[in-house]
Structure formats: structure tokens, C-alpha cells
Amino acid sequence: MDMYKLSIITATFNSDKHLPALIASLRAQTCQDFEWVVADGKSSDGTVELLNEVTDLKLSWVSEHDFGIYDAMNKAIQRSQSEYYLVIGSDDVFSENAVEKILAALQTEPPLDLLVGNVYANGKLIHMQKGKSFSTVPAPL
């Protein structure tokens, strides 16, 4: 399997109504240097059939029973073949240059441990509360 700089992780369960928009946003990326890894919780709608139809993206997926979204995410992370991963919900979408911007932001020295970005919902920018950076918070003893 090819090694990518970025894996996009999605946990799904009965997501056939939402996945087409996410798939369209992945297809529209200005940079296609990523793999999409999906862990599906044994959906009974058309999710599996929809994933089977995706042949133009670097997609790795599994559909099997899980113990919830975090178990599914962990399964997908274990399947990923990249240095970095990001998690996106099956009902979310990327802007067309999101992967390009993420990969550019990861080209820092020293390398980043964590990268966060802006999220838009209903046309509005949602700001994260600012606080101490992860690197300046003392580790517990």
C-alpha cells in the first residue's frame, strides 16, 4: 500500500444520506495526496453499497460490528497508512483546498503534534475558545 502524508478518518453507521456530500468534497480537493479510511458499524442502509461505488478515491474501509463511534475511529486509525490523520464526520464536508492547506501547515520544523482548524456551520465561523497551548500545559505527575 502507498504511504500518504495524511489519512482522513471517518466513522459511519447508516450514513447513506450524508456520505454523498462528504464524498463530493473529497473528490473536489485540489490536492489528492491522502487516503480516506472508513470504519462502518455494519450499516443496514445503503452505506456499504455507496462505499463500494467509490473507485476514484484512495479508499480503505471495513464494515463490521463495533462498540460505538470511538471504537470505529480507533479501527480506522489502525487501518491508516500515514504519518498524520484527521477525523471528519460522515455528515461534514471539506472546503476544496482543505487537504492542500493541511499538508502545507504540516511542513513545519519542528514537526507539529497537533493541528486544529476553523469549522464553519450554517455559514458561520465557529471559534474555538483560546487558551494555553498543549505544549505549555504542564504534564500531570
TIVO-2410 file (N, C-alpha, C; in nm, 3 decimals):
# residues 141
REC num residu      c1      c2      c3 atome chaine
REC   1      M   0.084  -0.118   0.000     N      A
REC   1      M   0.000   0.000   0.000    CA      A
REC   1      M   0.088   0.124   0.000     C      A
REC   2      D   0.044   0.228  -0.069     N      A
REC   2      D   0.117   0.354  -0.073    CA      A
REC   2      D   0.114   0.422   0.063     C      A
REC   3      M   0.220   0.495   0.093     N      A
REC   3      M   0.226   0.572   0.217    CA      A
REC   3      M   0.188   0.715   0.184     C      A
REC   4      Y   0.091   0.767   0.254     N      A
REC   4      Y   0.045   0.903   0.234    CA      A
REC   4      Y   0.085   0.987   0.355     C      A
REC   5      K   0.091   1.115   0.337     N      A
REC   5      K   0.120   1.206   0.447    CA      A
REC   5      K  -0.002   1.219   0.537     C      A
REC   6      L  -0.123   1.201   0.479     N      A
REC   6      L  -0.246   1.229   0.552    CA      A
REC   6      L  -0.350   1.120   0.529     C      A
REC   7      S  -0.411   1.075   0.638     N      A
REC   7      S  -0.527   0.986   0.631    CA      A
REC   7      S  -0.647   1.064   0.681     C      A
REC   8      I  -0.757   1.053   0.609     N      A
REC   8      I  -0.883   1.114   0.652    CA      A
REC   8      I  -0.967   1.000   0.708     C      A
REC   9      I  -1.004   1.012   0.835     N      A
REC   9      I  -1.072   0.906   0.909    CA      A
REC   9      I  -1.220   0.942   0.924     C      A
REC  10      T  -1.306   0.846   0.889     N      A
REC  10      T  -1.450   0.867   0.906    CA      A
REC  10      T  -1.512   0.742   0.967     C      A
REC  11      A  -1.587   0.760   1.075     N      A
REC  11      A  -1.666   0.652   1.133    CA      A
REC  11      A  -1.809   0.670   1.082     C      A
REC  12      T  -1.869   0.560   1.036     N      A
REC  12      T  -2.005   0.570   0.983    CA      A
REC  12      T  -2.096   0.465   1.045     C      A
REC  13      F  -2.223   0.497   1.043     N      A
REC  13      F  -2.328   0.399   1.074    CA      A
REC  13      F  -2.457   0.453   1.014     C      A
REC  14      N  -2.510   0.381   0.917     N      A
REC  14      N  -2.633   0.422   0.847    CA      A
REC  14      N  -2.623   0.568   0.801     C      A
REC  15      S  -2.519   0.595   0.724     N      A
REC  15      S  -2.487   0.732   0.681    CA      A
REC  15      S  -2.511   0.757   0.533     C      A
REC  16      D  -2.589   0.673   0.467     N      A
REC  16      D  -2.602   0.687   0.322    CA      A
REC  16      D  -2.662   0.820   0.278     C      A
REC  17      K  -2.736   0.887   0.362     N      A
REC  17      K  -2.794   1.016   0.326    CA      A
REC  17      K  -2.692   1.129   0.336     C      A
REC  18      H  -2.589   1.111   0.419     N      A
REC  18      H  -2.490   1.217   0.440    CA      A
REC  18      H  -2.362   1.199   0.359     C      A
REC  19      L  -2.323   1.075   0.336     N      A
REC  19      L  -2.194   1.048   0.272    CA      A
REC  19      L  -2.176   1.110   0.133     C      A
REC  20      P  -2.279   1.119   0.049     N      A
REC  20      P  -2.254   1.178  -0.084    CA      A
REC  20      P  -2.191   1.317  -0.081     C      A
REC  21      A  -2.230   1.401   0.014     N      A
REC  21      A  -2.171   1.535   0.022    CA      A
REC  21      A  -2.025   1.527   0.065     C      A
REC  22      L  -1.993   1.439   0.160     N      A
REC  22      L  -1.853   1.422   0.200    CA      A
REC  22      L  -1.770   1.368   0.085     C      A
REC  23      I  -1.822   1.267   0.016     N      A
REC  23      I  -1.750   1.210  -0.098    CA      A
REC  23      I  -1.725   1.316  -0.205     C      A
REC  24      A  -1.826   1.397  -0.234     N      A
REC  24      A  -1.810   1.504  -0.333    CA      A
REC  24      A  -1.702   1.602  -0.289     C      A
REC  25      S  -1.695   1.634  -0.160     N      A
REC  25      S  -1.593   1.728  -0.113    CA      A
REC  25      S  -1.454   1.666  -0.119     C      A
REC  26      L  -1.443   1.535  -0.100     N      A
REC  26      L  -1.314   1.468  -0.113    CA      A
REC  26      L  -1.270   1.464  -0.259     C      A
REC  27      R  -1.363   1.438  -0.348     N      A
REC  27      R  -1.332   1.436  -0.492    CA      A
REC  27      R  -1.290   1.573  -0.542     C      A
REC  28      A  -1.341   1.678  -0.480     N      A
REC  28      A  -1.315   1.815  -0.526    CA      A
REC  28      A  -1.184   1.873  -0.471     C      A
REC  29      Q  -1.110   1.798  -0.391     N      A
REC  29      Q  -0.988   1.851  -0.331    CA      A
REC  29      Q  -0.885   1.888  -0.438     C      A
REC  30      T  -0.822   2.004  -0.418     N      A
REC  30      T  -0.718   2.049  -0.511    CA      A
REC  30      T  -0.592   1.964  -0.497     C      A
REC  31      C  -0.577   1.896  -0.385     N      A
REC  31      C  -0.465   1.804  -0.362    CA      A
REC  31      C  -0.524   1.668  -0.323     C      A
REC  32      Q  -0.490   1.567  -0.400     N      A
REC  32      Q  -0.544   1.434  -0.376    CA      A
REC  32      Q  -0.445   1.341  -0.304     C      A
REC  33      D  -0.344   1.397  -0.239     N      A
REC  33      D  -0.243   1.318  -0.171    CA      A
REC  33      D  -0.289   1.279  -0.030     C      A
REC  34      F  -0.392   1.196  -0.025     N      A
REC  34      F  -0.447   1.148   0.101    CA      A
REC  34      F  -0.514   1.014   0.077     C      A
REC  35      E  -0.534   0.942   0.186     N      A
REC  35      E  -0.617   0.823   0.182    CA      A
REC  35      E  -0.739   0.850   0.268     C      A
REC  36      W  -0.851   0.791   0.233     N      A
REC  36      W  -0.973   0.802   0.311    CA      A
REC  36      W  -0.997   0.665   0.375     C      A
REC  37      V  -1.004   0.662   0.506     N      A
REC  37      V  -1.022   0.536   0.578    CA      A
REC  37      V  -1.155   0.543   0.653     C      A
REC  38      V  -1.243   0.449   0.622     N      A
REC  38      V  -1.377   0.447   0.679    CA      A
REC  38      V  -1.395   0.320   0.761     C      A
REC  39      A  -1.447   0.336   0.883     N      A
REC  39      A  -1.488   0.223   0.965    CA      A
REC  39      A  -1.638   0.235   0.984     C      A
REC  40      D  -1.711   0.142   0.926     N      A
REC  40      D  -1.857   0.143   0.931    CA      A
REC  40      D  -1.904   0.040   1.033     C      A
REC  41      G  -2.005   0.075   1.108     N      A
REC  41      G  -2.056  -0.011   1.214    CA      A
REC  41      G  -2.162  -0.110   1.170     C      A
REC  42      K  -2.142  -0.171   1.053     N      A
REC  42      K  -2.235  -0.272   1.000    CA      A
REC  42      K  -2.369  -0.208   0.966     C      A
REC  43      S  -2.364  -0.105   0.882     N      A
REC  43      S  -2.484  -0.032   0.843    CA      A
REC  43      S  -2.584  -0.122   0.772     C      A
REC  44      S  -2.712  -0.088   0.790     N      A
REC  44      S  -2.818  -0.164   0.724    CA      A
REC  44      S  -2.888  -0.081   0.617     C      A
REC  45      D  -2.844   0.042   0.594     N      A
REC  45      D  -2.898   0.124   0.486    CA      A
REC  45      D  -2.809   0.106   0.364     C      A
REC  46      G  -2.793   0.205   0.281     N      A
REC  46      G  -2.711   0.193   0.161    CA      A
REC  46      G  -2.567   0.236   0.177     C      A
REC  47      T  -2.517   0.251   0.299     N      A
REC  47      T  -2.381   0.298   0.321    CA      A
REC  47      T  -2.277   0.207   0.256     C      A
REC  48      V  -2.288   0.078   0.277     N      A
REC  48      V  -2.190  -0.017   0.222    CA      A
REC  48      V  -2.193  -0.014   0.070     C      A
REC  49      E  -2.311  -0.011   0.012     N      A
REC  49      E  -2.323  -0.005  -0.134    CA      A
REC  49      E  -2.260   0.123  -0.187     C      A
REC  50      L  -2.282   0.233  -0.117     N      A
REC  50      L  -2.223   0.362  -0.158    CA      A
REC  50      L  -2.071   0.356  -0.153     C      A
REC  51      L  -2.015   0.300  -0.046     N      A
REC  51      L  -1.869   0.288  -0.035    CA      A
REC  51      L  -1.813   0.198  -0.144     C      A
REC  52      N  -1.885   0.092  -0.178     N      A
REC  52      N  -1.842   0.003  -0.287    CA      A
REC  52      N  -1.832   0.074  -0.421     C      A
REC  53      E  -1.910   0.178  -0.439     N      A
REC  53      E  -1.911   0.252  -0.565    CA      A
REC  53      E  -1.797   0.352  -0.577     C      A
REC  54      V  -1.728   0.381  -0.468     N      A
REC  54      V  -1.620   0.480  -0.469    CA      A
REC  54      V  -1.492   0.410  -0.517     C      A
REC  55      T  -1.459   0.433  -0.643     N      A
REC  55      T  -1.340   0.371  -0.701    CA      A
REC  55      T  -1.235   0.475  -0.741     C      A
REC  56      D  -1.270   0.602  -0.733     N      A
REC  56      D  -1.179   0.707  -0.778    CA      A
REC  56      D  -1.103   0.774  -0.664     C      A
REC  57      L  -1.126   0.734  -0.541     N      A
REC  57      L  -1.053   0.786  -0.427    CA      A
REC  57      L  -0.969   0.673  -0.367     C      A
REC  58      K  -0.864   0.708  -0.298     N      A
REC  58      K  -0.781   0.608  -0.229    CA      A
REC  58      K  -0.853   0.572  -0.100     C      A
REC  59      L  -0.945   0.478  -0.110     N      A
REC  59      L  -1.035   0.444  -0.002    CA      A
REC  59      L  -1.003   0.307   0.055     C      A
REC  60      S  -0.997   0.299   0.187     N      A
REC  60      S  -0.985   0.173   0.259    CA      A
REC  60      S  -1.100   0.172   0.359     C      A
REC  61      W  -1.179   0.065   0.358     N      A
REC  61      W  -1.292   0.064   0.451    CA      A
REC  61      W  -1.323  -0.077   0.499     C      A
REC  62      V  -1.393  -0.081   0.611     N      A
REC  62      V  -1.440  -0.206   0.669    CA      A
REC  62      V  -1.580  -0.180   0.724     C      A
REC  63      S  -1.666  -0.280   0.715     N      A
REC  63      S  -1.798  -0.271   0.776    CA      A
REC  63      S  -1.816  -0.392   0.866     C      A
REC  64      E  -1.817  -0.365   0.996     N      A
REC  64      E  -1.832  -0.472   1.094    CA      A
REC  64      E  -1.886  -0.413   1.223     C      A
REC  65      H  -1.937  -0.498   1.307     N      A
REC  65      H  -1.991  -0.453   1.435    CA      A
REC  65      H  -1.881  -0.380   1.513     C      A
REC  66      D  -1.921  -0.271   1.579     N      A
REC  66      D  -1.828  -0.201   1.667    CA      A
REC  66      D  -1.901  -0.163   1.795     C      A
REC  67      F  -1.829  -0.101   1.886     N      A
REC  67      F  -1.887  -0.063   2.014    CA      A
REC  67      F  -1.907   0.088   2.023     C      A
REC  68      G  -1.937   0.150   1.909     N      A
REC  68      G  -1.965   0.293   1.907    CA      A
REC  68      G  -1.862   0.370   1.826     C      A
REC  69      I  -1.883   0.499   1.820     N      A
REC  69      I  -1.804   0.585   1.731    CA      A
REC  69      I  -1.654   0.583   1.764     C      A
REC  70      Y  -1.619   0.577   1.891     N      A
REC  70      Y  -1.477   0.581   1.926    CA      A
REC  70      Y  -1.408   0.450   1.892     C      A
REC  71      D  -1.479   0.340   1.907     N      A
REC  71      D  -1.425   0.211   1.865    CA      A
REC  71      D  -1.404   0.213   1.713     C      A
REC  72      A  -1.503   0.265   1.640     N      A
REC  72      A  -1.490   0.274   1.494    CA      A
REC  72      A  -1.373   0.363   1.454     C      A
REC  73      M  -1.358   0.478   1.520     N      A
REC  73      M  -1.246   0.566   1.487    CA      A
REC  73      M  -1.113   0.496   1.512     C      A
REC  74      N  -1.103   0.425   1.624     N      A
REC  74      N  -0.979   0.353   1.652    CA      A
REC  74      N  -0.951   0.246   1.547     C      A
REC  75      K  -1.054   0.177   1.500     N      A
REC  75      K  -1.035   0.078   1.393    CA      A
REC  75      K  -0.982   0.145   1.267     C      A
REC  76      A  -1.039   0.260   1.233     N      A
REC  76      A  -0.994   0.332   1.113    CA      A
REC  76      A  -0.851   0.381   1.129     C      A
REC  77      I  -0.818   0.433   1.245     N      A
REC  77      I  -0.682   0.481   1.269    CA      A
REC  77      I  -0.582   0.365   1.254     C      A
REC  78      Q  -0.618   0.248   1.305     N      A
REC  78      Q  -0.530   0.132   1.293    CA      A
REC  78      Q  -0.511   0.091   1.147     C      A
REC  79      R  -0.610   0.114   1.062     N      A
REC  79      R  -0.601   0.080   0.920    CA      A
REC  79      R  -0.524   0.184   0.841     C      A
REC  80      S  -0.509   0.303   0.897     N      A
REC  80      S  -0.448   0.413   0.821    CA      A
REC  80      S  -0.301   0.384   0.793     C      A
REC  81      Q  -0.253   0.441   0.683     N      A
REC  81      Q  -0.115   0.420   0.637    CA      A
REC  81      Q  -0.046   0.554   0.618     C      A
REC  82      S  -0.054   0.640   0.719     N      A
REC  82      S   0.004   0.772   0.700    CA      A
REC  82      S   0.069   0.823   0.827     C      A
REC  83      E   0.139   0.932   0.810     N      A
REC  83      E   0.208   0.996   0.921    CA      A
REC  83      E   0.111   1.074   1.009     C      A
REC  84      Y   0.011   1.136   0.946     N      A
REC  84      Y  -0.088   1.216   1.017    CA      A
REC  84      Y  -0.227   1.168   0.980     C      A
REC  85      Y  -0.322   1.192   1.070     N      A
REC  85      Y  -0.461   1.164   1.037    CA      A
REC  85      Y  -0.549   1.276   1.090     C      A
REC  86      L  -0.664   1.291   1.029     N      A
REC  86      L  -0.766   1.382   1.080    CA      A
REC  86      L  -0.898   1.309   1.076     C      A
REC  87      V  -0.987   1.347   1.163     N      A
REC  87      V  -1.117   1.284   1.175    CA      A
REC  87      V  -1.222   1.380   1.123     C      A
REC  88      I  -1.309   1.330   1.036     N      A
REC  88      I  -1.422   1.409   0.987    CA      A
REC  88      I  -1.547   1.324   0.996     C      A
REC  89      G  -1.655   1.385   1.039     N      A
REC  89      G  -1.783   1.315   1.049    CA      A
REC  89      G  -1.840   1.284   0.912     C      A
REC  90      S  -1.921   1.181   0.906     N      A
REC  90      S  -1.982   1.143   0.778    CA      A
REC  90      S  -2.079   1.248   0.728     C      A
REC  91      D  -2.123   1.338   0.814     N      A
REC  91      D  -2.215   1.445   0.773    CA      A
REC  91      D  -2.145   1.580   0.760     C      A
REC  92      D  -2.012   1.578   0.753     N      A
REC  92      D  -1.934   1.700   0.735    CA      A
REC  92      D  -1.874   1.704   0.595     C      A
REC  93      V  -1.825   1.820   0.554     N      A
REC  93      V  -1.759   1.836   0.424    CA      A
REC  93      V  -1.637   1.924   0.440     C      A
REC  94      F  -1.544   1.912   0.344     N      A
REC  94      F  -1.425   1.995   0.339    CA      A
REC  94      F  -1.442   2.105   0.235     C      A
REC  95      S  -1.375   2.218   0.258     N      A
REC  95      S  -1.362   2.316   0.151    CA      A
REC  95      S  -1.267   2.256   0.048     C      A
REC  96      E  -1.272   2.303  -0.076     N      A
REC  96      E  -1.199   2.235  -0.184    CA      A
REC  96      E  -1.047   2.237  -0.169     C      A
REC  97      N  -0.993   2.327  -0.089     N      A
REC  97      N  -0.848   2.329  -0.071    CA      A
REC  97      N  -0.806   2.291   0.071     C      A
REC  98      A  -0.891   2.222   0.142     N      A
REC  98      A  -0.862   2.186   0.281    CA      A
REC  98      A  -0.738   2.097   0.292     C      A
REC  99      V  -0.731   1.992   0.212     N      A
REC  99      V  -0.617   1.900   0.220    CA      A
REC  99      V  -0.488   1.973   0.184     C      A
REC 100      E  -0.492   2.055   0.082     N      A
REC 100      E  -0.375   2.134   0.042    CA      A
REC 100      E  -0.327   2.221   0.157     C      A
REC 101      K  -0.420   2.289   0.225     N      A
REC 101      K  -0.384   2.376   0.337    CA      A
REC 101      K  -0.331   2.296   0.456     C      A
REC 102      I  -0.391   2.181   0.482     N      A
REC 102      I  -0.347   2.098   0.593    CA      A
REC 102      I  -0.205   2.047   0.568     C      A
REC 103      L  -0.181   1.996   0.449     N      A
REC 103      L  -0.047   1.945   0.417    CA      A
REC 103      L   0.057   2.056   0.421     C      A
REC 104      A   0.021   2.176   0.378     N      A
REC 104      A   0.114   2.289   0.384    CA      A
REC 104      A   0.144   2.324   0.530     C      A
REC 105      A   0.043   2.321   0.616     N      A
REC 105      A   0.063   2.355   0.757    CA      A
REC 105      A   0.149   2.251   0.828     C      A
REC 106      L   0.150   2.129   0.778     N      A
REC 106      L   0.230   2.023   0.840    CA      A
REC 106      L   0.378   2.029   0.803     C      A
REC 107      Q   0.415   2.120   0.715     N      A
REC 107      Q   0.555   2.132   0.670    CA      A
REC 107      Q   0.633   2.225   0.762     C      A
REC 108      T   0.625   2.205   0.891     N      A
REC 108      T   0.695   2.291   0.986    CA      A
REC 108      T   0.811   2.216   1.050     C      A
REC 109      E   0.905   2.292   1.098     N      A
REC 109      E   1.016   2.237   1.177    CA      A
REC 109      E   1.017   2.311   1.310     C      A
REC 110      P   1.011   2.246   1.421     N      A
REC 110      P   0.994   2.102   1.436    CA      A
REC 110      P   0.853   2.061   1.392     C      A
REC 111      P   0.834   1.933   1.364     N      A
REC 111      P   0.703   1.885   1.319    CA      A
REC 111      P   0.593   1.910   1.423     C      A
REC 112      L   0.474   1.932   1.376     N      A
REC 112      L   0.360   1.954   1.465    CA      A
REC 112      L   0.313   1.822   1.525     C      A
REC 113      D   0.264   1.829   1.647     N      A
REC 113      D   0.199   1.715   1.710    CA      A
REC 113      D   0.048   1.723   1.692     C      A
REC 114      L  -0.005   1.845   1.683     N      A
REC 114      L  -0.149   1.866   1.674    CA      A
REC 114      L  -0.175   1.989   1.589     C      A
REC 115      L  -0.272   1.978   1.503     N      A
REC 115      L  -0.313   2.090   1.418    CA      A
REC 115      L  -0.464   2.102   1.429     C      A
REC 116      V  -0.513   2.221   1.458     N      A
REC 116      V  -0.657   2.245   1.463    CA      A
REC 116      V  -0.691   2.350   1.360     C      A
REC 117      G  -0.815   2.352   1.317     N      A
REC 117      G  -0.855   2.447   1.214    CA      A
REC 117      G  -0.992   2.504   1.243     C      A
REC 118      N  -1.033   2.594   1.155     N      A
REC 118      N  -1.165   2.657   1.167    CA      A
REC 118      N  -1.274   2.562   1.120     C      A
REC 119      V  -1.388   2.576   1.183     N      A
REC 119      V  -1.505   2.498   1.146    CA      A
REC 119      V  -1.617   2.596   1.116     C      A
REC 120      Y  -1.683   2.575   1.003     N      A
REC 120      Y  -1.797   2.656   0.966    CA      A
REC 120      Y  -1.923   2.572   0.978     C      A
REC 121      A  -2.027   2.629   1.037     N      A
REC 121      A  -2.155   2.561   1.047    CA      A
REC 121      A  -2.264   2.661   1.010     C      A
REC 122      N  -2.350   2.620   0.920     N      A
REC 122      N  -2.459   2.706   0.874    CA      A
REC 122      N  -2.408   2.843   0.828     C      A
REC 123      G  -2.293   2.841   0.760     N      A
REC 123      G  -2.237   2.962   0.704    CA      A
REC 123      G  -2.166   3.052   0.804     C      A
REC 124      K  -2.152   3.009   0.928     N      A
REC 124      K  -2.088   3.090   1.030    CA      A
REC 124      K  -1.961   3.021   1.078     C      A
REC 125      L  -1.860   3.103   1.103     N      A
REC 125      L  -1.734   3.052   1.158    CA      A
REC 125      L  -1.752   3.028   1.307     C      A
REC 126      I  -1.719   2.907   1.350     N      A
REC 126      I  -1.725   2.874   1.492    CA      A
REC 126      I  -1.584   2.888   1.546     C      A
REC 127      H  -1.565   2.974   1.643     N      A
REC 127      H  -1.432   2.997   1.701    CA      A
REC 127      H  -1.413   2.906   1.821     C      A
REC 128      M  -1.293   2.851   1.830     N      A
REC 128      M  -1.258   2.775   1.949    CA      A
REC 128      M  -1.218   2.872   2.058     C      A
REC 129      Q  -1.251   2.839   2.183     N      A
REC 129      Q  -1.208   2.923   2.293    CA      A
REC 129      Q  -1.056   2.916   2.302     C      A
REC 130      K  -0.993   3.032   2.313     N      A
REC 130      K  -0.848   3.034   2.319    CA      A
REC 130      K  -0.801   3.008   2.461     C      A
REC 131      G  -0.695   2.934   2.469     N      A
REC 131      G  -0.639   2.902   2.600    CA      A
REC 131      G  -0.493   2.868   2.582     C      A
REC 132      K  -0.434   2.807   2.682     N      A
REC 132      K  -0.294   2.768   2.674    CA      A
REC 132      K  -0.276   2.661   2.567     C      A
REC 133      S  -0.165   2.667   2.501     N      A
REC 133      S  -0.133   2.566   2.400    CA      A
REC 133      S  -0.104   2.435   2.471     C      A
REC 134      F  -0.120   2.324   2.399     N      A
REC 134      F  -0.093   2.194   2.457    CA      A
REC 134      F   0.051   2.183   2.503     C      A
REC 135      S   0.142   2.250   2.432     N      A
REC 135      S   0.283   2.237   2.465    CA      A
REC 135      S   0.322   2.316   2.591     C      A
REC 136      T   0.237   2.409   2.638     N      A
REC 136      T   0.272   2.487   2.755    CA      A
REC 136      T   0.196   2.440   2.880     C      A
REC 137      V   0.107   2.345   2.865     N      A
REC 137      V   0.034   2.295   2.982    CA      A
REC 137      V   0.122   2.191   3.050     C      A
REC 138      P   0.153   2.208   3.179     N      A
REC 138      P   0.238   2.111   3.247    CA      A
REC 138      P   0.174   1.973   3.251     C      A
REC 139      A   0.254   1.871   3.233     N      A
REC 139      A   0.205   1.734   3.238    CA      A
REC 139      A   0.175   1.697   3.383     C      A
REC 140      P   0.068   1.618   3.406     N      A
REC 140      P   0.039   1.577   3.543    CA      A
REC 140      P   0.145   1.480   3.594     C      A
REC 141      L   0.166   1.481   3.723     N      A
REC 141      L   0.266   1.391   3.783    CA      A
REC 141      L   0.207   1.255   3.812     C      A
***
